[in-house]
Amino acid sequence: SLYRELMGIEQIEGTNMAASFGHLVGYGGRYYGYLWSEVISLDMFSARFGVEGILNKKTGEEYRDLILAPGGSQDAEVMITNFLGRQANQDAFLRSKGLEV
C-alpha cells in the first residue's frame, strides 16, 4: 500500500494518520512564520555577511547594534531595514531552493 511505502509500516486499522499529523492540522501559521524567518536570515547573510565577510568586525557590530540590541523595542521590519539598508526580499531564499531570480 502507499501508506506502507511512505511510512515503512502497515497502517493500523481504525486510525487516520492525516487527521492526527500535527504538521497538517493547526501548524500553518507557525510554518509560515518559520519560512519568513528563513527568508530574512538568508537575505541578511547573503547581503551583508556573504559580501563583507562572516568575521567582518563592522558587520558584526552593526548586527549586534541594529538587530540584537533593540530586541523587542523596535518593529522587526525596522531593524531589518536598518541592517540591510533596504527592505528585505526573498531573492536569497529562492536561490537557496535552486530557483532563478
C-alpha positions in Angstrom: 0.0 0.0 0.0 1.0 3.7 -0.4 0.9 4.0 3.4 3.4 1.2 3.8 5.6 2.6 1.1 5.7 6.1 2.7 5.7 5.2 6.4 7.6 1.8 6.3 4.9 0.1 8.4 1.4 -1.2 7.8 -1.5 1.2 8.6 -3.1 0.4 11.9 -6.7 -0.4 11.4 -9.1 2.3 12.7 -6.6 5.1 12.5 -6.2 8.1 10.2 -2.7 9.4 10.2 -3.6 12.6 8.3 -6.2 13.5 10.9 -3.6 13.4 13.7 -0.4 14.6 12.0 0.4 18.0 13.6 2.1 19.5 10.6 -1.2 19.2 8.6 -3.5 20.4 11.4 -3.1 23.7 13.0 0.6 24.2 12.1 0.1 26.5 9.1 0.7 29.9 10.7 3.7 28.7 12.6 5.2 27.2 9.5 4.6 30.4 7.6 6.4 32.4 10.3 9.3 29.9 10.2 9.6 30.3 6.5 9.7 34.0 6.7 12.5 33.8 9.3 14.4 31.7 6.9 13.8 34.3 4.1 15.0 37.1 6.3 18.0 35.3 7.7 19.2 34.2 4.2 18.7 37.7 2.9 20.8 39.2 5.8 23.5 36.7 5.5 23.7 36.9 1.7 23.6 40.7 1.5 25.9 41.6 4.4 27.9 38.7 5.8 28.3 36.9 2.4 29.6 40.1 0.9 31.5 41.7 3.7 32.7 38.5 5.4 31.4 36.5 8.2 34.1 37.7 10.5 33.9 41.4 9.5 34.0 43.4 12.7 31.9 46.3 11.4 29.2 44.0 10.1 29.1 42.0 13.3 28.9 45.2 15.4 26.0 46.5 13.2 24.2 43.2 13.5 24.6 43.4 17.3 23.6 47.1 17.5 20.8 47.1 14.9 19.3 43.6 15.3 20.2 42.1 18.7 20.4 45.1 20.9 16.9 46.6 20.2 15.3 43.3 20.9 11.5 43.7 21.0 11.7 47.5 21.4 11.5 48.1 17.7 9.4 46.6 14.9 11.3 43.7 13.2 10.9 45.3 9.8 12.5 48.5 11.0 15.5 46.6 12.5 16.0 44.5 9.3 15.7 47.6 7.1 18.2 49.4 9.2 20.7 46.5 9.0 20.2 45.8 5.2 19.9 49.5 4.2 16.7 48.4 2.3 13.6 46.3 2.8 14.1 42.5 3.0 13.5 40.5 -0.1 13.2 36.8 -1.0 15.9 36.5 -3.6 18.5 34.7 -1.4 15.8 32.3 -0.2 14.7 31.5 -3.8 18.3 30.9 -4.8 18.8 28.6 -1.8 15.9 26.5 -3.2 17.5 26.3 -6.7 15.3 28.9 -8.3 16.5 31.6 -10.6 15.6 35.2 -9.6 
